[in-house]
Amino acid sequence: MSALAGCGSINATANDTTHAAFNWTSSAPLISPQPVPGQTIYGVKDPSIVYVNGKYHVFMTTAGSAGWGLAYTSFEKWSDASSATIVPLDKSPMGPGYRAAPQVFYFAPQKTWYLVYQGGDPLYSTSNDIADPKSWSAPKPFFSAAPDIVKQPQGHGWLDFWVICDDQKCYLFNTDDHGRLLRSETDLRQFPHGFHNTVAVMTEKTEDLFEASNTYRIAGTHTYVTLVEAVSPKGRYFRIWKSDSLEGKWEPFSPASMNAFASRDNVKQAWSQDISHGEMVRTNTDQTMTIDPCRPLEYLYQGNDPAVRVDDYIKLPYRLGLITAQGDNPVSALCRQPGATP
């Protein structure tokens, strides 16, 4: 499906925004841990989601007594999400072991689904059928060796990998939990091989540019947006930046304090301390990671009960919930109806 449907001809630029900030309403928790033989699952985290062939397809990290893994679920309506079976992916050729923070997309030039995830370094698996959780291939690395910029003393590692492509190149973004957003690149025709030129494209305080970046193209415009999770005394939240190019400069894209995108301050019915690691709901599934500004924004996120205290991060009781944008915001301002004057 095309995310351009319903948008008409749009000539908006990154400057065609209003002064409106983002405001959201949250669902209750929609996806929660399910029993797995041989271990206790404490939380489900880091969702990646696409809507295709009449179903939502969700990939997630499972946090359990046996460690971190990946899992999959699908359903036709949000009302079915809580009862949909969650299938661990360790029975596929992907196999068991440390797997976390998935991103799923359809790479149209190869007519192949890709699942990008972390296993220390960035890994990927492929499939010809997104609905078959046993179809994912064995992990392959994007890099033969980690770039120097992520090694000490220059860096502190890398995590939360995100791929997005334009019509010439594919880019791999990641954070490092130390205030940097990094970007690598390869030619579109070489993907998934040839990533190089890993550079820092944003650097801030550790708590202000933390992890879980996700980057999108806004349909019908020359605007890209990047979300990065930050940490405040109120909990984790997302900030938002814009650029006219994936190689361009990132500038704040919200009039709210700290260019906030979603936090406890602007999400009504919030049941969670954190508005944390998540992904926009996309009806365009391909490598351009395009979202439609003419559709209400929906963002699937990980949240947790602030009353629960644990002695180990892996035991945090994360659940997945959905926030839906209410009213105008800088992304919806880029929507132009057919026949309207840009």
NORFENDA-V579008 format. One record per residue. N is the residue number from 1. OMEGA is omega in degrees with one decimal (NA if undefined). NEAR is the number of other ideal C-beta (glycine too) atoms within 10 Angstrom. D_CENTER is the distance of its C-alpha to the mean C-alpha in Angstrom with 2 decimals. Layout:
BEGIN
n: (N:N)
omega: (OMEGA:OMEGA)
near: (NEAR:NEAR)
d_center: (D_CENTER:D_CENTER)
END
This chain:
BEGIN
n: (1:2:3:4:5:6:7:8:9:10:11:12:13:14:15:16:17:18:19:20:21:22:23:24:25:26:27:28:29:30:31:32:33:34:35:36:37:38:39:40:41:42:43:44:45:46:47:48:49:50:51:52:53:54:55:56:57:58:59:60:61:62:63:64:65:66:67:68:69:70:71:72:73:74:75:76:77:78:79:80:81:82:83:84:85:86:87:88:89:90:91:92:93:94:95:96:97:98:99:100:101:102:103:104:105:106:107:108:109:110:111:112:113:114:115:116:117:118:119:120:121:122:123:124:125:126:127:128:129:130:131:132:133:134:135:136:137:138:139:140:141:142:143:144:145:146:147:148:149:150:151:152:153:154:155:156:157:158:159:160:161:162:163:164:165:166:167:168:169:170:171:172:173:174:175:176:177:178:179:180:181:182:183:184:185:186:187:188:189:190:191:192:193:194:195:196:197:198:199:200:201:202:203:204:205:206:207:208:209:210:211:212:213:214:215:216:217:218:219:220:221:222:223:224:225:226:227:228:229:230:231:232:233:234:235:236:237:238:239:240:241:242:243:244:245:246:247:248:249:250:251:252:253:254:255:256:257:258:259:260:261:262:263:264:265:266:267:268:269:270:271:272:273:274:275:276:277:278:279:280:281:282:283:284:285:286:287:288:289:290:291:292:293:294:295:296:297:298:299:300:301:302:303:304:305:306:307:308:309:310:311:312:313:314:315:316:317:318:319:320:321:322:323:324:325:326:327:328:329:330:331:332:333:334:335:336:337:338:339:340:341:342)
omega: (179.8:176.4:177.6:-177.2:177.3:-177.3:-179.1:178.6:-175.2:176.9:-178.1:174.8:-178.7:-179.6:-178.8:-179.3:174.9:176.9:-179.7:173.5:178.8:172.5:-170.9:166.4:-177.5:166.6:164.1:174.1:-175.9:-178.4:-176.1:179.8:174.3:-178.0:174.9:-179.5:172.7:178.1:174.6:175.7:-177.5:-174.5:170.0:-166.4:164.5:-173.5:167.2:-169.5:168.7:175.1:-177.0:177.9:174.0:180.0:166.6:177.1:-174.5:172.3:-172.9:169.3:169.8:178.9:-173.5:-178.9:176.5:177.7:-175.5:177.8:178.3:179.7:-173.7:169.3:176.8:-178.4:-178.1:-177.1:179.1:179.0:178.5:-170.5:-174.3:-178.2:-179.5:-177.6:174.0:-175.2:173.7:-178.1:-176.9:176.5:174.6:174.4:174.7:174.2:178.8:179.5:-177.9:176.7:-178.5:170.8:-177.3:166.9:-179.1:174.2:179.0:178.5:-170.4:-179.4:179.6:-176.6:-173.3:173.0:176.5:171.1:179.8:-178.2:179.2:173.4:-165.5:172.5:-179.9:-179.6:172.8:169.0:-178.7:179.3:172.2:-177.0:-177.4:-176.4:-179.0:-176.3:177.8:-173.6:-174.5:-175.9:175.6:-177.8:172.1:-179.7:172.7:-175.8:174.1:176.2:-179.9:177.3:-178.2:-175.0:178.8:178.9:173.3:7.2:-179.1:-173.3:-178.2:-177.3:-179.7:-177.2:174.2:-172.9:-173.4:179.5:172.5:-176.5:165.6:-175.7:179.9:-172.4:167.2:-177.8:174.2:177.4:171.9:173.4:-177.9:-179.0:178.8:170.5:179.2:166.5:-177.3:179.8:172.1:-176.4:170.7:176.9:-179.7:-177.3:179.3:-174.7:10.0:-176.7:169.2:179.3:-177.2:175.6:179.5:-175.8:173.6:-178.9:171.2:176.6:178.1:173.9:-178.3:-176.3:-177.0:178.3:-163.8:-175.8:171.4:178.3:168.3:-171.1:-175.7:167.1:175.9:-174.0:173.8:-179.5:172.2:-175.3:169.3:174.7:175.2:174.2:174.4:179.0:176.1:-177.5:176.3:176.1:178.5:-178.4:178.8:-179.8:-179.1:170.1:-176.0:176.2:178.5:174.7:176.2:-179.2:175.5:174.2:-174.6:178.8:179.3:-178.8:179.0:-176.8:174.1:177.9:-179.4:176.4:-178.5:-176.4:-176.5:175.8:179.9:-179.7:177.1:-178.3:-176.6:175.9:176.5:-180.0:179.8:177.7:-170.6:170.8:-175.3:160.6:-161.7:-172.3:-178.3:-177.1:172.7:172.6:-175.7:169.7:168.1:-170.0:-168.3:-171.9:178.0:177.5:-174.2:173.3:-174.1:-179.1:-179.7:175.6:174.8:179.5:173.4:-177.1:179.1:-172.0:173.1:178.0:-179.1:179.6:-177.0:-179.6:-177.2:176.9:-178.5:-178.5:-176.9:-176.6:-176.1:-178.1:177.9:-172.5:-178.8:174.2:-179.4:177.1:-175.3:169.1:-179.5:-177.0:178.3:177.5:-177.1:175.3:-176.3:176.5:-179.7:177.7:178.9:177.1:174.8:-179.9:179.4:178.0:-178.8:177.7:-178.2:NA)
near: (14:12:24:15:13:13:22:14:12:22:11:19:13:20:8:16:20:12:9:16:18:28:17:24:13:21:18:11:21:19:24:15:18:17:8:17:5:7:14:12:19:19:23:25:25:29:28:26:22:23:16:17:11:7:16:19:20:26:26:28:24:27:26:20:12:14:14:19:22:28:24:25:23:21:18:12:10:15:9:14:22:15:9:19:11:20:17:21:25:16:12:20:13:25:13:12:14:13:25:21:26:24:22:23:23:17:20:12:12:12:8:13:23:20:25:21:26:22:17:13:17:25:21:23:24:16:21:10:10:22:13:13:23:13:17:25:16:11:18:11:15:19:17:8:8:16:17:10:15:20:13:8:5:11:18:15:15:25:19:24:23:26:24:23:22:15:6:11:17:23:19:23:21:22:22:21:15:14:19:22:23:22:21:24:18:20:12:14:11:12:21:20:12:14:22:10:10:19:13:14:18:19:11:14:11:15:12:14:23:23:22:23:24:22:21:22:20:23:24:22:23:15:24:24:23:24:22:25:25:24:18:14:5:13:17:24:22:24:24:22:23:24:19:15:11:20:14:13:11:17:11:14:23:25:14:19:10:14:19:21:30:27:23:18:15:21:24:10:11:21:15:21:17:21:29:24:26:26:25:18:21:24:16:23:22:17:20:19:22:22:20:24:22:19:19:11:20:19:25:24:29:28:28:21:14:14:7:10:8:12:5:8:9:14:16:19:17:30:21:26:25:22:26:14:19:15:11:16:24:27:28:18:15:25:22:20:11:9:7:10:5:11)
d_center: (19.43:19.20:17.06:20.22:22.27:23.91:23.13:26.36:27.14:25.08:26.27:24.36:23.35:21.20:24.35:24.68:23.16:24.83:25.30:23.42:20.71:17.85:19.08:17.59:19.03:17.49:18.37:19.89:18.01:17.35:16.46:18.51:19.80:22.50:25.45:25.29:28.67:29.52:26.97:25.62:21.95:21.19:17.60:14.52:11.22:7.58:7.06:5.82:8.23:10.70:14.15:16.94:20.66:20.89:18.38:14.94:13.59:11.36:10.68:10.60:12.29:15.85:17.76:21.44:24.91:24.65:21.50:17.85:16.99:14.74:15.53:15.22:16.44:17.21:19.18:20.65:20.46:18.62:22.06:21.97:18.73:20.66:23.23:21.24:21.81:19.18:20.06:19.61:18.93:21.52:24.25:22.87:23.90:20.70:22.91:22.72:21.79:19.07:15.68:12.39:8.60:8.19:6.47:9.02:10.80:14.51:16.31:19.09:21.66:21.98:21.33:19.21:15.98:13.95:12.02:10.84:11.10:13.14:16.77:17.99:17.47:14.78:15.70:15.25:16.98:17.99:19.38:21.42:20.68:17.28:19.41:21.26:19.67:22.60:22.09:19.54:21.38:22.15:19.76:20.40:19.61:18.42:20.97:24.51:24.45:22.19:22.89:25.31:23.03:21.00:24.30:26.59:28.28:25.97:22.71:21.55:19.34:15.70:12.53:8.73:9.02:7.27:9.77:10.88:14.60:17.34:20.80:22.00:19.46:16.19:14.37:12.51:10.98:11.01:12.28:15.45:16.03:18.92:17.92:16.88:14.14:15.32:15.31:17.09:18.37:20.28:22.19:20.67:23.72:23.25:19.68:18.72:21.65:22.87:20.06:21.94:22.48:19.97:20.32:19.12:18.04:17.78:19.71:20.29:21.41:19.51:18.81:17.73:15.08:13.98:10.67:6.90:6.57:4.47:7.47:9.20:12.87:14.86:17.20:20.81:20.43:20.26:17.50:14.08:11.90:9.81:8.45:9.43:10.45:14.26:17.04:20.14:23.12:21.70:18.55:14.96:13.51:11.28:13.08:12.76:14.53:15.82:17.55:19.71:18.68:16.11:19.10:20.10:20.28:17.58:19.27:18.54:17.59:18.77:22.34:21.45:22.28:19.89:18.09:16.33:13.64:13.63:15.98:18.91:21.05:19.61:18.42:21.47:22.16:19.80:20.68:18.46:19.12:15.46:12.67:10.22:6.96:4.93:3.62:6.66:9.32:10.55:14.16:14.10:12.80:13.82:12.89:13.18:9.86:12.26:12.24:15.70:17.09:19.93:18.06:17.29:13.74:12.09:9.09:8.77:8.93:10.98:14.44:17.77:21.44:22.82:26.21:25.32:26.26:25.76:27.12:24.21:20.48:19.81:21.85:19.81:19.72:16.05:15.59:12.98:13.83:13.18:13.90:15.62:16.73:20.51:22.66:22.20:19.53:18.93:16.64:19.13:21.89:20.95:21.98:25.52:27.43:29.67:32.80:31.64:32.51:29.56)
END
